[in-house]
Amino acid sequence: MAIRSAGRTRKTGAAPRRSARRGAQRRVAILMGSASDWDTMKPAAEVLEELGVASDVRVISAHRTPARHRAYVTKAEANGIDVIIAGAGGAAHLAGVTAALTLLPVLGVPIDSSPLQGLDALLATVQMPGGIPVGTLAIGRVGAKNAGLLAAAILARRDPAVRAALARFRERQTASIPVRP
Ligand code: RP5
């Protein structure tokens, strides 16, 4: 399987990278437990790109690549990342372990990749014990899109350009809703 990213085709297994603008600083990290999660997580990258926010997309598994995970997350804030989105399926601990390793806000996306169709990932992601929060979105592509929008809303508190882009997004969305079916 091949995946498209930033105008090039990559083989599954290689970490997809994406930047909204060439040379723009990547401010939102989009992590996923497997390259097989990319189709589900892509809406997060797409909506951020639409809003002009650069993202850094990585395949990082808390259990298959723990050293890669720790190295990336512990340096994320120093590398200019403001928000981390973490999507995983099954016994999904990626978002929770990510949140434990950083003070950055972490948004979790449960992925429907298992026989339980994401219910397992939803419970694993949302049911964090008190002390280490994960902001959990809906299961699947809708959750990924909303994670991108919520990350942008967090950035918008201090970034007027992102706030204006979000406002335009809402206006376009409202205008696209027909009055009658
Ligand atoms: C999880 O296991 C990943 O997030 C993915 O959703 C699921 C299946 O991964 P693969 O076996 O397809 O790599 O860790």
Backbone and ligand atoms as CSV (ligand in chain L), in Angstrom:
chain,resi,resn,atom,element,x,y,z
A,1,MET,N,N,0.851,-1.197,0.000
A,1,MET,CA,C,0.000,0.000,0.000
A,1,MET,C,C,0.885,1.245,0.000
A,2,ALA,N,N,0.464,2.240,-0.739
A,2,ALA,CA,C,1.205,3.495,-0.762
A,2,ALA,C,C,0.311,4.603,-0.246
A,3,ILE,N,N,0.903,5.593,0.358
A,3,ILE,CA,C,0.126,6.722,0.865
A,3,ILE,C,C,0.672,8.001,0.276
A,4,ARG,N,N,-0.227,8.953,0.058
A,4,ARG,CA,C,0.159,10.239,-0.507
A,4,ARG,C,C,0.439,11.198,0.628
A,5,SER,N,N,1.499,11.913,0.548
A,5,SER,CA,C,1.802,12.926,1.555
A,5,SER,C,C,2.618,14.022,0.910
A,6,ALA,N,N,2.154,15.256,1.080
A,6,ALA,CA,C,2.879,16.436,0.596
A,6,ALA,C,C,3.308,16.257,-0.860
A,7,GLY,N,N,2.384,15.698,-1.670
A,7,GLY,CA,C,2.615,15.629,-3.102
A,7,GLY,C,C,3.472,14.458,-3.541
A,8,ARG,N,N,3.937,13.622,-2.603
A,8,ARG,CA,C,4.751,12.477,-2.996
A,8,ARG,C,C,4.094,11.208,-2.513
A,9,THR,N,N,4.405,10.122,-3.165
A,9,THR,CA,C,3.881,8.838,-2.728
A,9,THR,C,C,4.927,8.148,-1.875
A,10,ARG,N,N,4.499,7.660,-0.696
A,10,ARG,CA,C,5.419,6.954,0.181
A,10,ARG,C,C,4.907,5.544,0.376
A,11,LYS,N,N,5.815,4.622,0.618
A,11,LYS,CA,C,5.387,3.274,0.944
A,11,LYS,C,C,4.941,3.247,2.398
A,12,THR,N,N,3.864,2.482,2.648
A,12,THR,CA,C,3.417,2.316,4.018
A,12,THR,C,C,4.560,1.769,4.860
A,13,GLY,N,N,4.704,2.270,6.054
A,13,GLY,CA,C,5.794,1.857,6.925
A,13,GLY,C,C,6.742,3.017,7.117
A,14,ALA,N,N,6.900,3.852,6.084
A,14,ALA,CA,C,7.692,5.068,6.246
A,14,ALA,C,C,6.826,6.088,6.960
A,15,ALA,N,N,7.440,6.865,7.836
A,15,ALA,CA,C,6.683,7.862,8.571
A,15,ALA,C,C,6.213,8.954,7.634
A,16,PRO,N,N,4.888,9.177,7.513
A,16,PRO,CA,C,4.429,10.274,6.683
A,16,PRO,C,C,4.747,11.605,7.340
A,17,ARG,N,N,5.169,12.552,6.551
A,17,ARG,CA,C,5.401,13.900,7.056
A,17,ARG,C,C,4.538,14.834,6.249
A,18,ARG,N,N,4.124,15.898,6.855
A,18,ARG,CA,C,3.277,16.821,6.128
A,18,ARG,C,C,3.510,18.224,6.670
A,19,SER,N,N,3.565,19.183,5.796
A,19,SER,CA,C,3.678,20.568,6.220
A,19,SER,C,C,2.710,21.395,5.410
A,20,ALA,N,N,1.941,22.258,6.084
A,20,ALA,CA,C,0.944,23.060,5.382
A,20,ALA,C,C,1.606,24.029,4.409
A,21,ARG,N,N,2.709,24.607,4.815
A,21,ARG,CA,C,3.428,25.539,3.946
A,21,ARG,C,C,4.887,25.137,3.955
A,22,ARG,N,N,5.485,25.134,2.776
A,22,ARG,CA,C,6.893,24.753,2.716
A,22,ARG,C,C,7.717,25.679,3.609
A,23,GLY,N,N,8.494,25.097,4.482
A,23,GLY,CA,C,9.344,25.901,5.341
A,23,GLY,C,C,8.650,26.422,6.586
A,24,ALA,N,N,7.305,26.259,6.664
A,24,ALA,CA,C,6.603,26.746,7.841
A,24,ALA,C,C,6.940,25.868,9.035
A,25,GLN,N,N,7.006,26.502,10.209
A,25,GLN,CA,C,7.292,25.718,11.397
A,25,GLN,C,C,6.111,24.819,11.726
A,26,ARG,N,N,6.397,23.563,11.969
A,26,ARG,CA,C,5.329,22.621,12.303
A,26,ARG,C,C,4.937,22.823,13.753
A,27,ARG,N,N,3.666,23.085,13.989
A,27,ARG,CA,C,3.212,23.445,15.334
A,27,ARG,C,C,2.330,22.385,15.959
A,28,VAL,N,N,1.774,21.505,15.143
A,28,VAL,CA,C,0.943,20.420,15.662
A,28,VAL,C,C,1.568,19.100,15.240
A,29,ALA,N,N,1.797,18.235,16.197
A,29,ALA,CA,C,2.292,16.889,15.886
A,29,ALA,C,C,1.102,15.949,15.765
A,30,ILE,N,N,1.110,15.152,14.705
A,30,ILE,CA,C,0.062,14.140,14.526
A,30,ILE,C,C,0.760,12.783,14.581
A,31,LEU,N,N,0.566,12.096,15.688
A,31,LEU,CA,C,1.195,10.788,15.888
A,31,LEU,C,C,0.163,9.693,15.676
A,32,MET,N,N,0.626,8.564,15.160
A,32,MET,CA,C,-0.277,7.414,15.026
A,32,MET,C,C,0.513,6.142,15.280
A,33,GLY,N,N,-0.187,5.156,15.822
A,33,GLY,CA,C,0.485,3.948,16.249
A,33,GLY,C,C,0.980,3.064,15.140
A,34,SER,N,N,0.425,3.220,13.949
A,34,SER,CA,C,0.794,2.375,12.812
A,34,SER,C,C,0.579,3.161,11.532
A,35,ALA,N,N,1.360,2.840,10.506
A,35,ALA,CA,C,1.119,3.456,9.193
A,35,ALA,C,C,-0.277,3.108,8.687
A,36,SER,N,N,-0.833,1.988,9.178
A,36,SER,CA,C,-2.193,1.610,8.760
A,36,SER,C,C,-3.239,2.578,9.314
A,37,ASP,N,N,-2.858,3.434,10.258
A,37,ASP,CA,C,-3.782,4.436,10.819
A,37,ASP,C,C,-3.863,5.707,9.970
A,38,TRP,N,N,-3.002,5.827,8.973
A,38,TRP,CA,C,-2.879,7.102,8.260
A,38,TRP,C,C,-4.172,7.533,7.569
A,39,ASP,N,N,-4.864,6.592,6.930
A,39,ASP,CA,C,-6.112,6.968,6.257
A,39,ASP,C,C,-7.113,7.570,7.246
A,40,THR,N,N,-7.112,7.067,8.467
A,40,THR,CA,C,-8.024,7.597,9.490
A,40,THR,C,C,-7.551,8.950,10.000
A,41,MET,N,N,-6.251,9.126,10.140
A,41,MET,CA,C,-5.716,10.350,10.739
A,41,MET,C,C,-5.556,11.493,9.733
A,42,LYS,N,N,-5.607,11.146,8.441
A,42,LYS,CA,C,-5.369,12.158,7.402
A,42,LYS,C,C,-6.259,13.404,7.539
A,43,PRO,N,N,-7.560,13.276,7.898
A,43,PRO,CA,C,-8.381,14.492,8.028
A,43,PRO,C,C,-7.829,15.515,9.018
A,44,ALA,N,N,-7.093,15.066,10.017
A,44,ALA,CA,C,-6.488,16.027,10.952
A,44,ALA,C,C,-5.461,16.886,10.216
A,45,ALA,N,N,-4.610,16.219,9.435
A,45,ALA,CA,C,-3.591,16.960,8.679
A,45,ALA,C,C,-4.237,17.855,7.624
A,46,GLU,N,N,-5.297,17.334,6.986
A,46,GLU,CA,C,-5.944,18.105,5.913
A,46,GLU,C,C,-6.610,19.371,6.442
A,47,VAL,N,N,-7.306,19.262,7.577
A,47,VAL,CA,C,-8.006,20.459,8.071
A,47,VAL,C,C,-6.994,21.473,8.609
A,48,LEU,N,N,-5.912,20.990,9.191
A,48,LEU,CA,C,-4.872,21.928,9.635
A,48,LEU,C,C,-4.248,22.634,8.435
A,49,GLU,N,N,-4.013,21.874,7.376
A,49,GLU,CA,C,-3.453,22.497,6.166
A,49,GLU,C,C,-4.408,23.559,5.625
A,50,GLU,N,N,-5.693,23.242,5.641
A,50,GLU,CA,C,-6.713,24.207,5.186
A,50,GLU,C,C,-6.673,25.492,6.013
A,51,LEU,N,N,-6.336,25.354,7.284
A,51,LEU,CA,C,-6.285,26.516,8.187
A,51,LEU,C,C,-4.910,27.189,8.196
A,52,GLY,N,N,-3.991,26.645,7.406
A,52,GLY,CA,C,-2.664,27.257,7.316
A,52,GLY,C,C,-1.746,26.898,8.471
A,53,VAL,N,N,-2.060,25.818,9.167
A,53,VAL,CA,C,-1.233,25.381,10.307
A,53,VAL,C,C,-0.396,24.178,9.870
A,54,ALA,N,N,0.904,24.295,10.019
A,54,ALA,CA,C,1.788,23.206,9.606
A,54,ALA,C,C,1.771,22.090,10.654
A,55,SER,N,N,1.779,20.861,10.164
A,55,SER,CA,C,1.782,19.719,11.084
A,55,SER,C,C,2.947,18.795,10.773
A,56,ASP,N,N,3.317,18.040,11.777
A,56,ASP,CA,C,4.394,17.058,11.645
A,56,ASP,C,C,3.771,15.686,11.888
A,57,VAL,N,N,3.707,14.875,10.862
A,57,VAL,CA,C,2.983,13.603,10.927
A,57,VAL,C,C,3.976,12.454,11.099
A,58,ARG,N,N,3.788,11.664,12.132
A,58,ARG,CA,C,4.746,10.594,12.448
A,58,ARG,C,C,4.042,9.297,12.806
A,59,VAL,N,N,4.637,8.194,12.362
A,59,VAL,CA,C,4.243,6.884,12.878
A,59,VAL,C,C,5.111,6.605,14.088
A,60,ILE,N,N,4.471,6.590,15.248
A,60,ILE,CA,C,5.186,6.367,16.508
A,60,ILE,C,C,4.281,5.516,17.395
A,61,SER,N,N,4.759,4.366,17.760
A,61,SER,CA,C,3.965,3.464,18.595
A,61,SER,C,C,4.552,3.440,20.001
A,62,ALA,N,N,3.672,3.548,20.994
A,62,ALA,CA,C,4.151,3.507,22.381
A,62,ALA,C,C,4.700,2.134,22.737
A,63,HIS,N,N,4.199,1.073,22.074
A,63,HIS,CA,C,4.666,-0.270,22.445
A,63,HIS,C,C,5.608,-0.880,21.416
A,64,ARG,N,N,5.513,-0.477,20.125
A,64,ARG,CA,C,6.407,-1.063,19.127
A,64,ARG,C,C,7.681,-0.240,18.945
A,65,THR,N,N,7.571,1.067,19.180
A,65,THR,CA,C,8.750,1.950,19.034
A,65,THR,C,C,8.856,2.862,20.263
A,66,PRO,N,N,9.005,2.282,21.446
A,66,PRO,CA,C,8.988,3.111,22.664
A,66,PRO,C,C,10.120,4.133,22.726
A,67,ALA,N,N,11.291,3.781,22.220
A,67,ALA,CA,C,12.409,4.736,22.277
A,67,ALA,C,C,12.142,5.917,21.339
A,68,ARG,N,N,11.606,5.617,20.141
A,68,ARG,CA,C,11.251,6.692,19.193
A,68,ARG,C,C,10.182,7.590,19.804
A,69,HIS,N,N,9.244,6.966,20.479
A,69,HIS,CA,C,8.151,7.711,21.096
A,69,HIS,C,C,8.680,8.677,22.159
A,70,ARG,N,N,9.469,8.150,23.075
A,70,ARG,CA,C,9.989,8.991,24.165
A,70,ARG,C,C,10.860,10.121,23.607
A,71,ALA,N,N,11.725,9.782,22.655
A,71,ALA,CA,C,12.631,10.795,22.108
A,71,ALA,C,C,11.840,11.924,21.447
A,72,TYR,N,N,10.820,11.553,20.681
A,72,TYR,CA,C,10.054,12.582,19.961
A,72,TYR,C,C,9.248,13.444,20.936
A,73,VAL,N,N,8.517,12.797,21.829
A,73,VAL,CA,C,7.572,13.539,22.679
A,73,VAL,C,C,8.305,14.423,23.694
A,74,THR,N,N,9.395,13.922,24.254
A,74,THR,CA,C,10.091,14.725,25.265
A,74,THR,C,C,10.773,15.946,24.648
A,75,LYS,N,N,11.030,15.916,23.334
A,75,LYS,CA,C,11.655,17.079,22.682
A,75,LYS,C,C,10.637,17.935,21.926
A,76,ALA,N,N,9.379,17.516,21.910
A,76,ALA,CA,C,8.392,18.182,21.052
A,76,ALA,C,C,8.233,19.661,21.398
A,77,GLU,N,N,8.104,19.974,22.670
A,77,GLU,CA,C,7.893,21.373,23.071
A,77,GLU,C,C,9.097,22.221,22.654
A,78,ALA,N,N,10.287,21.729,22.906
A,78,ALA,CA,C,11.501,22.474,22.520
A,78,ALA,C,C,11.604,22.606,21.007
A,79,ASN,N,N,10.991,21.680,20.279
A,79,ASN,CA,C,11.033,21.738,18.813
A,79,ASN,C,C,9.905,22.570,18.219
A,80,GLY,N,N,9.157,23.275,19.069
A,80,GLY,CA,C,8.153,24.210,18.553
A,80,GLY,C,C,6.760,23.643,18.411
A,81,ILE,N,N,6.557,22.422,18.858
A,81,ILE,CA,C,5.216,21.834,18.809
A,81,ILE,C,C,4.377,22.421,19.948
A,82,ASP,N,N,3.129,22.803,19.646
A,82,ASP,CA,C,2.230,23.376,20.648
A,82,ASP,C,C,1.150,22.399,21.106
A,83,VAL,N,N,0.748,21.513,20.221
A,83,VAL,CA,C,-0.318,20.543,20.521
A,83,VAL,C,C,0.062,19.214,19.887
A,84,ILE,N,N,-0.227,18.124,20.589
A,84,ILE,CA,C,0.006,16.795,20.017
A,84,ILE,C,C,-1.328,16.076,19.853
A,85,ILE,N,N,-1.539,15.562,18.651
A,85,ILE,CA,C,-2.689,14.696,18.379
A,85,ILE,C,C,-2.143,13.275,18.289
A,86,ALA,N,N,-2.785,12.344,19.009
A,86,ALA,CA,C,-2.299,10.962,19.002
A,86,ALA,C,C,-3.462,10.022,18.699
A,87,GLY,N,N,-3.331,9.267,17.615
A,87,GLY,CA,C,-4.372,8.316,17.229
A,87,GLY,C,C,-3.849,6.899,17.293
A,88,ALA,N,N,-4.641,6.016,17.878
A,88,ALA,CA,C,-4.235,4.605,17.940
A,88,ALA,C,C,-5.477,3.738,18.079
A,89,GLY,N,N,-5.311,2.476,17.682
A,89,GLY,CA,C,-6.422,1.532,17.783
A,89,GLY,C,C,-6.120,0.438,18.793
A,90,GLY,N,N,-7.084,-0.417,19.023
A,90,GLY,CA,C,-6.914,-1.526,19.955
A,90,GLY,C,C,-6.770,-1.035,21.390
A,91,ALA,N,N,-5.837,-1.647,22.132
A,91,ALA,CA,C,-5.566,-1.221,23.517
A,91,ALA,C,C,-4.755,0.063,23.453
A,92,ALA,N,N,-5.430,1.147,23.087
A,92,ALA,CA,C,-4.757,2.375,22.644
A,92,ALA,C,C,-4.198,3.173,23.824
A,93,HIS,N,N,-2.909,3.045,24.044
A,93,HIS,CA,C,-2.278,3.788,25.135
A,93,HIS,C,C,-1.392,4.919,24.619
A,94,LEU,N,N,-1.358,5.112,23.284
A,94,LEU,CA,C,-0.442,6.117,22.723
A,94,LEU,C,C,-0.720,7.513,23.285
A,95,ALA,N,N,-1.997,7.923,23.288
A,95,ALA,CA,C,-2.303,9.279,23.758
A,95,ALA,C,C,-1.979,9.423,25.242
A,96,GLY,N,N,-2.326,8.433,26.045
A,96,GLY,CA,C,-2.085,8.517,27.482
A,96,GLY,C,C,-0.605,8.552,27.832
A,97,VAL,N,N,0.179,7.694,27.190
A,97,VAL,CA,C,1.614,7.686,27.491
A,97,VAL,C,C,2.255,8.968,26.960
A,98,THR,N,N,1.771,9.453,25.821
A,98,THR,CA,C,2.272,10.725,25.298
A,98,THR,C,C,2.011,11.841,26.305
A,99,ALA,N,N,0.788,11.892,26.827
A,99,ALA,CA,C,0.441,12.946,27.786
A,99,ALA,C,C,1.307,12.863,29.043
A,100,ALA,N,N,1.705,11.643,29.409
A,100,ALA,CA,C,2.538,11.471,30.602
A,100,ALA,C,C,3.951,12.013,30.402
A,101,LEU,N,N,4.359,12.137,29.139
A,101,LEU,CA,C,5.744,12.526,28.844
A,101,LEU,C,C,5.909,14.007,28.514
A,102,THR,N,N,4.816,14.763,28.503
A,102,THR,CA,C,4.900,16.170,28.090
A,102,THR,C,C,3.867,17.007,28.823
A,103,LEU,N,N,4.124,18.320,28.887
A,103,LEU,CA,C,3.124,19.243,29.425
A,103,LEU,C,C,2.262,19.835,28.319
A,104,LEU,N,N,2.548,19.489,27.071
A,104,LEU,CA,C,1.722,19.969,25.968
A,104,LEU,C,C,0.325,19.345,26.036
A,105,PRO,N,N,-0.701,20.054,25.524
A,105,PRO,CA,C,-2.019,19.427,25.448
A,105,PRO,C,C,-2.000,18.276,24.444
A,106,VAL,N,N,-2.625,17.158,24.842
A,106,VAL,CA,C,-2.661,15.969,23.989
A,106,VAL,C,C,-4.120,15.639,23.668
A,107,LEU,N,N,-4.394,15.515,22.380
A,107,LEU,CA,C,-5.733,15.166,21.903
A,107,LEU,C,C,-5.696,13.740,21.372
A,108,GLY,N,N,-6.579,12.894,21.870
A,108,GLY,CA,C,-6.564,11.488,21.486
A,108,GLY,C,C,-7.656,11.161,20.478
A,109,VAL,N,N,-7.288,10.369,19.485
A,109,VAL,CA,C,-8.256,9.906,18.489
A,109,VAL,C,C,-8.298,8.373,18.526
A,110,PRO,N,N,-9.409,7.797,18.981
A,110,PRO,CA,C,-9.537,6.337,18.962
A,110,PRO,C,C,-9.760,5.864,17.518
A,111,ILE,N,N,-9.010,4.847,17.123
A,111,ILE,CA,C,-9.081,4.376,15.736
A,111,ILE,C,C,-9.801,3.036,15.679
A,112,ASP,N,N,-10.698,2.929,14.715
A,112,ASP,CA,C,-11.527,1.725,14.584
A,112,ASP,C,C,-10.818,0.674,13.730
A,113,SER,N,N,-9.690,0.184,14.241
A,113,SER,CA,C,-8.883,-0.760,13.464
A,113,SER,C,C,-8.970,-2.188,13.991
A,114,SER,N,N,-9.737,-2.394,15.032
A,114,SER,CA,C,-9.761,-3.723,15.655
A,114,SER,C,C,-11.131,-4.373,15.460
A,115,PRO,N,N,-11.271,-5.649,15.828
A,115,PRO,CA,C,-12.594,-6.297,15.737
A,115,PRO,C,C,-13.654,-5.595,16.572
A,116,LEU,N,N,-13.257,-4.817,17.568
A,116,LEU,CA,C,-14.233,-4.092,18.397
A,116,LEU,C,C,-14.580,-2.728,17.806
A,117,GLN,N,N,-14.054,-2.443,16.626
A,117,GLN,CA,C,-14.424,-1.252,15.835
A,117,GLN,C,C,-14.228,0.061,16.593
A,118,GLY,N,N,-13.189,0.110,17.385
A,118,GLY,CA,C,-12.820,1.380,18.004
A,118,GLY,C,C,-13.364,1.583,19.397
A,119,LEU,N,N,-14.300,0.731,19.823
A,119,LEU,CA,C,-14.833,0.892,21.175
A,119,LEU,C,C,-13.728,0.640,22.202
A,120,ASP,N,N,-12.868,-0.332,21.914
A,120,ASP,CA,C,-11.730,-0.597,22.801
A,120,ASP,C,C,-10.805,0.620,22.872
A,121,ALA,N,N,-10.493,1.186,21.707
A,121,ALA,CA,C,-9.595,2.351,21.661
A,121,ALA,C,C,-10.237,3.568,22.325
A,122,LEU,N,N,-11.552,3.718,22.138
A,122,LEU,CA,C,-12.247,4.844,22.773
A,122,LEU,C,C,-12.123,4.758,24.296
A,123,LEU,N,N,-12.423,3.582,24.844
A,123,LEU,CA,C,-12.371,3.445,26.307
A,123,LEU,C,C,-10.939,3.594,26.819
A,124,ALA,N,N,-9.979,3.034,26.095
A,124,ALA,CA,C,-8.583,3.123,26.528
A,124,ALA,C,C,-8.092,4.569,26.495
A,125,THR,N,N,-8.567,5.331,25.522
A,125,THR,CA,C,-8.097,6.710,25.367
A,125,THR,C,C,-8.819,7.666,26.314
A,126,VAL,N,N,-10.115,7.476,26.451
A,126,VAL,CA,C,-10.905,8.450,27.218
A,126,VAL,C,C,-10.834,8.206,28.725
A,127,GLN,N,N,-10.619,6.968,29.133
A,127,GLN,CA,C,-10.715,6.648,30.565
A,127,GLN,C,C,-9.381,6.809,31.281
A,128,MET,N,N,-8.755,7.972,31.083
A,128,MET,CA,C,-7.494,8.230,31.782
A,128,MET,C,C,-7.762,8.467,33.271
A,129,PRO,N,N,-7.004,7.815,34.124
A,129,PRO,CA,C,-7.140,8.114,35.556
A,129,PRO,C,C,-6.785,9.582,35.831
A,130,GLY,N,N,-7.308,10.141,36.907
A,130,GLY,CA,C,-7.073,11.541,37.226
A,130,GLY,C,C,-5.596,11.865,37.352
A,131,GLY,N,N,-5.198,13.000,36.776
A,131,GLY,CA,C,-3.812,13.461,36.901
A,131,GLY,C,C,-3.108,13.665,35.585
A,132,ILE,N,N,-3.427,12.847,34.587
A,132,ILE,CA,C,-2.808,12.984,33.256
A,132,ILE,C,C,-3.944,13.035,32.239
A,133,PRO,N,N,-4.341,14.248,31.817
A,133,PRO,CA,C,-5.504,14.344,30.931
A,133,PRO,C,C,-5.180,14.106,29.464
A,134,VAL,N,N,-6.141,13.487,28.789
A,134,VAL,CA,C,-6.136,13.385,27.322
A,134,VAL,C,C,-7.500,13.887,26.851
A,135,GLY,N,N,-7.493,14.876,25.980
A,135,GLY,CA,C,-8.745,15.350,25.397
A,135,GLY,C,C,-9.134,14.403,24.282
A,136,THR,N,N,-10.174,13.613,24.512
A,136,THR,CA,C,-10.496,12.531,23.572
A,136,THR,C,C,-11.607,12.939,22.610
A,137,LEU,N,N,-11.367,12.696,21.332
A,137,LEU,CA,C,-12.337,13.019,20.295
A,137,LEU,C,C,-13.101,11.751,19.905
A,138,ALA,N,N,-13.962,11.879,18.910
A,138,ALA,CA,C,-14.783,10.746,18.461
A,138,ALA,C,C,-13.924,9.683,17.772
A,139,ILE,N,N,-14.476,8.503,17.642
A,139,ILE,CA,C,-13.787,7.403,16.961
A,139,ILE,C,C,-13.652,7.714,15.465
A,140,GLY,N,N,-12.461,7.477,14.929
A,140,GLY,CA,C,-12.270,7.456,13.481
A,140,GLY,C,C,-12.017,8.813,12.837
A,141,ARG,N,N,-12.310,8.894,11.541
A,141,ARG,CA,C,-11.944,10.059,10.727
A,141,ARG,C,C,-12.609,11.344,11.225
A,142,VAL,N,N,-13.844,11.227,11.718
A,142,VAL,CA,C,-14.519,12.419,12.257
A,142,VAL,C,C,-13.757,12.943,13.475
A,143,GLY,N,N,-13.316,12.018,14.320
A,143,GLY,CA,C,-12.529,12.424,15.486
A,143,GLY,C,C,-11.218,13.067,15.077
A,144,ALA,N,N,-10.595,12.538,14.021
A,144,ALA,CA,C,-9.332,13.109,13.546
A,144,ALA,C,C,-9.550,14.535,13.030
A,145,LYS,N,N,-10.611,14.725,12.256
A,145,LYS,CA,C,-10.913,16.078,11.755
A,145,LYS,C,C,-11.138,17.040,12.924
A,146,ASN,N,N,-11.932,16.605,13.896
A,146,ASN,CA,C,-12.204,17.482,15.039
A,146,ASN,C,C,-10.960,17.710,15.891
A,147,ALA,N,N,-10.074,16.731,15.936
A,147,ALA,CA,C,-8.816,16.938,16.668
A,147,ALA,C,C,-8.005,18.050,16.002
A,148,GLY,N,N,-7.994,18.062,14.681
A,148,GLY,CA,C,-7.299,19.135,13.961
A,148,GLY,C,C,-7.934,20.485,14.245
A,149,LEU,N,N,-9.260,20.516,14.231
A,149,LEU,CA,C,-9.961,21.779,14.495
A,149,LEU,C,C,-9.740,22.235,15.940
A,150,LEU,N,N,-9.748,21.302,16.870
A,150,LEU,CA,C,-9.535,21.673,18.277
A,150,LEU,C,C,-8.096,22.131,18.513
A,151,ALA,N,N,-7.161,21.491,17.854
A,151,ALA,CA,C,-5.765,21.944,17.956
A,151,ALA,C,C,-5.644,23.375,17.437
A,152,ALA,N,N,-6.320,23.654,16.331
A,152,ALA,CA,C,-6.283,25.012,15.774
A,152,ALA,C,C,-6.936,26.003,16.735
A,153,ALA,N,N,-8.015,25.588,17.379
A,153,ALA,CA,C,-8.688,26.487,18.333
A,153,ALA,C,C,-7.766,26.806,19.516
A,154,ILE,N,N,-6.970,25.828,19.925
A,154,ILE,CA,C,-5.997,26.077,21.008
A,154,ILE,C,C,-4.964,27.097,20.538
A,155,LEU,N,N,-4.443,26.907,19.332
A,155,LEU,CA,C,-3.459,27.855,18.788
A,155,LEU,C,C,-4.074,29.235,18.596
A,156,ALA,N,N,-5.357,29.272,18.247
A,156,ALA,CA,C,-6.023,30.535,17.925
A,156,ALA,C,C,-6.098,31.479,19.109
A,157,ARG,N,N,-5.966,30.956,20.341
A,157,ARG,CA,C,-6.014,31.842,21.497
A,157,ARG,C,C,-4.905,32.873,21.457
A,158,ARG,N,N,-3.773,32.513,20.838
A,158,ARG,CA,C,-2.629,33.435,20.802
A,158,ARG,C,C,-2.216,33.801,19.381
A,159,ASP,N,N,-2.943,33.294,18.391
A,159,ASP,CA,C,-2.536,33.510,16.999
A,159,ASP,C,C,-3.721,34.045,16.188
A,160,PRO,N,N,-3.764,35.362,15.947
A,160,PRO,CA,C,-4.898,35.947,15.245
A,160,PRO,C,C,-5.101,35.376,13.837
A,161,ALA,N,N,-4.028,34.970,13.173
A,161,ALA,CA,C,-4.173,34.424,11.817
A,161,ALA,C,C,-4.912,33.083,11.854
A,162,VAL,N,N,-4.586,32.268,12.839
A,162,VAL,CA,C,-5.288,30.980,12.964
A,162,VAL,C,C,-6.746,31.223,13.367
A,163,ARG,N,N,-6.955,32.197,14.251
A,163,ARG,CA,C,-8.328,32.515,14.659
A,163,ARG,C,C,-9.153,32.960,13.448
A,164,ALA,N,N,-8.578,33.800,12.607
A,164,ALA,CA,C,-9.292,34.277,11.416
A,164,ALA,C,C,-9.568,33.114,10.463
A,165,ALA,N,N,-8.604,32.209,10.329
A,165,ALA,CA,C,-8.803,31.049,9.445
A,165,ALA,C,C,-9.920,30.151,9.972
A,166,LEU,N,N,-9.965,29.999,11.294
A,166,LEU,CA,C,-11.040,29.195,11.892
A,166,LEU,C,C,-12.404,29.851,11.673
A,167,ALA,N,N,-12.442,31.170,11.815
A,167,ALA,CA,C,-13.704,31.894,11.609
A,167,ALA,C,C,-14.178,31.719,10.172
A,168,ARG,N,N,-13.230,31.800,9.212
A,168,ARG,CA,C,-13.607,31.610,7.798
A,168,ARG,C,C,-14.086,30.179,7.559
A,169,PHE,N,N,-13.431,29.220,8.201
A,169,PHE,CA,C,-13.850,27.821,8.081
A,169,PHE,C,C,-15.305,27.670,8.521
A,170,ARG,N,N,-15.626,28.256,9.673
A,170,ARG,CA,C,-16.999,28.154,10.186
A,170,ARG,C,C,-17.990,28.821,9.231
A,171,GLU,N,N,-17.587,29.974,8.671
A,171,GLU,CA,C,-18.488,30.669,7.747
A,171,GLU,C,C,-18.750,29.813,6.515
A,172,ARG,N,N,-17.682,29.230,5.954
A,172,ARG,CA,C,-17.852,28.358,4.772
A,172,ARG,C,C,-18.741,27.176,5.109
A,173,GLN,N,N,-18.539,26.602,6.283
A,173,GLN,CA,C,-19.320,25.433,6.691
A,173,GLN,C,C,-20.797,25.808,6.807
A,174,THR,N,N,-21.069,26.941,7.441
A,174,THR,CA,C,-22.440,27.383,7.607
A,174,THR,C,C,-23.088,27.636,6.249
A,175,ALA,N,N,-22.342,28.289,5.350
A,175,ALA,CA,C,-22.885,28.611,4.023
A,175,ALA,C,C,-23.157,27.352,3.216
A,176,SER,N,N,-22.478,26.257,3.547
A,176,SER,CA,C,-22.640,25.020,2.751
A,176,SER,C,C,-23.854,24.209,3.176
A,177,ILE,N,N,-24.508,24.609,4.278
A,177,ILE,CA,C,-25.644,23.831,4.769
A,177,ILE,C,C,-26.922,24.328,4.086
A,178,PRO,N,N,-27.580,23.470,3.318
A,178,PRO,CA,C,-28.775,23.924,2.598
A,178,PRO,C,C,-29.928,24.203,3.556
A,179,VAL,N,N,-30.803,25.120,3.143
A,179,VAL,CA,C,-31.969,25.452,3.964
A,179,VAL,C,C,-32.972,24.302,3.954
A,180,ARG,N,N,-33.076,23.652,2.769
A,180,ARG,CA,C,-33.982,22.491,2.648
A,180,ARG,C,C,-33.209,21.304,2.094
A,181,PRO,N,N,-33.662,20.106,2.344
A,181,PRO,CA,C,-32.955,18.925,1.845
A,181,PRO,C,C,-33.037,18.794,0.322
L,1,RP5,C1,C,-2.379,-0.075,17.011
L,1,RP5,O1,O,-2.656,-1.297,16.447
L,1,RP5,C2,C,-2.296,0.891,15.865
L,1,RP5,O2,O,-2.637,2.180,16.286
L,1,RP5,C3,C,-3.282,0.342,14.867
L,1,RP5,O3,O,-4.550,0.995,14.942
L,1,RP5,C4,C,-3.445,-1.111,15.298
L,1,RP5,C5,C,-3.070,-2.083,14.214
L,1,RP5,O4,O,-1.767,-1.820,13.778
L,1,RP5,P1,P,-1.143,-2.660,12.582
L,1,RP5,O5,O,-1.129,-4.103,13.031
L,1,RP5,O6,O,-2.010,-2.442,11.373
L,1,RP5,O7,O,0.236,-2.098,12.373
L,1,RP5,O8,O,-1.188,-0.099,17.731
